[in-house]
Amino acid sequence: MKTLSIDVRPAEPQDARAISEAHRLSWMQTYAGLIPHRPLRQMIERRGEAWWRKATRGPATLLVLDVAGSIAGYATIGLNRAKALPYDGEVYEIYLRPEFQGIGLGRRLFGESRRLLKSLGCSGLVVWCLEDSEHASRFFRRHGGLDMVEGMEDFGGTALQKIGFVWPR
């Protein structure tokens, strides 16, 4: 019997190519039809391997979900950017490659992200997603998120509604 290793760990510079590919695939699946094509393509192209290599050394913490040596997804976490909200932590992004979705790995990556923020002294947490992203909204609700705030995000002149899910202290 073979054992499958699944690990959430800090990203390293050598993970950049795999993170870039996970980003491209997950964003195309998640946002095609929600974000206009041109801005979506530009956002994805802007975050190539070099961008992700630099992100491994940036101010936000970049975690990867490593499944048997392959990067299945990533999360970026840090301090809450919406200072008007009374929560210290924020999950900026959490994405899985499409073939790794729906089997509990997102729960594992999200749980580790939350635990790390808490261990760093963050009280409470916020995560933003597009209102029309039913998959993301369902995921955050299923994991205890409260739909508490709304905002707008501009994508090449198209304003889209976003939802802030919170996990109080």
C-alpha positions as CSV (number, residue, x, y, z in Angstrom):
1,M,0.0,0.0,0.0
2,K,1.3,3.4,-1.0
3,T,1.0,6.4,1.3
4,L,0.0,9.8,-0.2
5,S,1.7,12.8,1.4
6,I,-0.4,16.0,1.8
7,D,1.3,19.0,3.4
8,V,0.6,22.7,3.8
9,R,3.9,24.5,4.0
10,P,5.4,27.9,3.3
11,A,6.1,28.4,-0.4
12,E,9.7,28.4,-1.5
13,P,11.2,30.2,-4.6
14,Q,11.5,26.9,-6.4
15,D,7.7,26.5,-6.2
16,A,7.1,29.6,-8.3
17,R,6.5,27.9,-11.6
18,A,4.0,25.4,-10.1
19,I,2.2,28.2,-8.2
20,S,2.0,30.2,-11.4
21,E,0.3,27.3,-13.1
22,A,-2.1,26.6,-10.2
23,H,-3.0,30.4,-10.3
24,R,-3.6,30.3,-14.1
25,L,-5.7,27.2,-14.1
26,S,-7.8,28.0,-11.0
27,W,-8.4,31.6,-12.0
28,M,-9.5,30.6,-15.5
29,Q,-11.9,28.1,-14.0
30,T,-13.2,30.4,-11.3
31,Y,-13.5,33.7,-13.1
32,A,-14.2,32.9,-16.8
33,G,-17.6,34.4,-17.4
34,L,-17.5,36.6,-14.2
35,I,-14.6,38.9,-14.9
36,P,-14.4,40.3,-18.4
37,H,-11.9,38.3,-20.6
38,R,-9.3,41.0,-21.2
39,P,-8.8,42.1,-17.6
40,L,-8.8,38.5,-16.5
41,R,-6.2,37.5,-19.0
42,Q,-4.1,40.6,-18.0
43,M,-4.3,39.7,-14.3
44,I,-3.2,36.1,-15.0
45,E,-0.3,37.1,-17.3
46,R,0.9,39.7,-14.8
47,R,1.5,36.9,-12.3
48,G,4.0,34.7,-14.0
49,E,6.8,32.6,-12.5
50,A,9.0,35.7,-11.7
51,W,6.1,37.4,-9.9
52,W,5.4,34.3,-7.7
53,R,9.1,33.9,-7.0
54,K,9.2,37.4,-5.6
55,A,6.0,36.8,-3.7
56,T,7.7,33.9,-1.8
57,R,9.8,36.7,-0.2
58,G,7.1,39.3,0.1
59,P,5.3,40.7,3.2
60,A,2.3,38.4,2.8
61,T,2.7,34.8,3.9
62,L,2.4,32.4,0.9
63,L,1.4,28.8,1.7
64,V,1.3,25.9,-0.7
65,L,-0.7,22.7,-0.6
66,D,1.8,20.0,-1.6
67,V,0.2,16.7,-2.6
68,A,2.8,14.0,-3.2
69,G,5.4,16.6,-4.4
70,S,2.9,18.5,-6.7
71,I,1.6,22.0,-5.9
72,A,-2.2,21.5,-5.7
73,G,-3.0,25.0,-4.6
74,Y,-1.9,28.0,-2.6
75,A,-3.1,30.6,-0.1
76,T,-1.8,34.1,0.7
77,I,-2.5,35.4,4.2
78,G,-1.6,38.5,6.3
79,L,-3.0,41.4,8.2
80,N,-6.5,42.6,7.3
81,R,-6.3,45.4,4.7
82,A,-9.8,46.8,5.5
83,K,-9.0,48.8,8.6
84,A,-12.6,49.7,9.2
85,L,-13.3,46.1,10.0
86,P,-12.5,44.8,13.5
87,Y,-10.6,41.7,12.4
88,D,-6.9,41.4,12.4
89,G,-6.3,38.6,9.9
90,E,-7.1,38.2,6.2
91,V,-6.9,35.4,3.7
92,Y,-6.1,37.3,0.6
93,E,-6.3,34.4,-1.8
94,I,-7.0,30.6,-1.6
95,Y,-7.1,28.6,-4.8
96,L,-6.8,25.0,-5.8
97,R,-6.1,23.5,-9.2
98,P,-9.4,22.3,-10.7
99,E,-8.5,18.6,-10.5
100,F,-7.9,18.9,-6.7
101,Q,-11.2,20.6,-5.9
102,G,-14.1,19.0,-4.1
103,I,-12.1,16.4,-2.2
104,G,-11.4,18.2,1.1
105,L,-8.1,19.8,0.3
106,G,-9.5,23.3,0.3
107,R,-10.7,22.7,3.8
108,R,-7.2,21.6,4.8
109,L,-5.5,24.6,3.2
110,F,-8.0,27.0,4.7
111,G,-7.8,25.4,8.1
112,E,-4.0,25.7,8.2
113,S,-4.3,29.4,7.0
114,R,-6.6,30.2,9.9
115,R,-4.4,28.4,12.4
116,L,-1.3,30.2,11.3
117,L,-3.1,33.6,11.5
118,K,-4.3,32.8,15.0
119,S,-0.8,31.6,16.0
120,L,0.5,35.0,14.9
121,G,-1.9,36.8,17.2
122,C,-4.6,37.7,14.8
123,S,-8.0,38.0,16.3
124,G,-10.7,37.4,13.8
125,L,-10.5,37.0,10.1
126,V,-11.9,38.3,6.8
127,V,-12.0,36.8,3.3
128,W,-13.4,38.5,0.2
129,C,-14.9,36.8,-2.8
130,L,-17.0,38.0,-5.8
131,E,-20.7,37.8,-5.0
132,D,-21.4,35.8,-8.2
133,S,-18.7,33.2,-7.4
134,E,-21.2,30.7,-6.0
135,H,-18.5,28.0,-5.4
136,A,-16.5,30.4,-3.2
137,S,-19.5,31.7,-1.3
138,R,-20.7,28.2,-0.6
139,F,-17.2,27.1,0.5
140,F,-16.9,30.0,3.0
141,R,-20.4,29.6,4.4
142,R,-19.8,25.9,4.8
143,H,-16.7,26.7,6.8
144,G,-18.5,29.0,9.2
145,G,-18.0,32.4,7.5
146,L,-20.6,35.1,8.1
147,D,-21.5,37.2,5.1
148,M,-21.1,40.6,6.9
149,V,-19.8,43.2,4.5
150,E,-20.0,44.2,0.9
151,G,-17.8,46.1,-1.5
152,M,-17.1,46.7,-5.2
153,E,-14.1,45.7,-7.3
154,D,-13.2,47.2,-10.6
155,F,-12.1,45.0,-13.5
156,G,-11.2,47.1,-16.5
157,G,-14.2,49.4,-16.1
158,T,-16.6,46.7,-15.0
159,A,-17.6,47.0,-11.4
160,L,-18.4,43.7,-9.6
161,Q,-19.9,43.2,-6.2
162,K,-17.8,41.4,-3.6
163,I,-18.7,39.9,-0.3
164,G,-16.6,39.9,2.9
165,F,-17.0,36.7,5.0
166,V,-15.8,37.0,8.6
167,W,-14.9,34.7,11.4
168,P,-15.1,36.8,14.6
169,R,-12.5,36.3,17.3
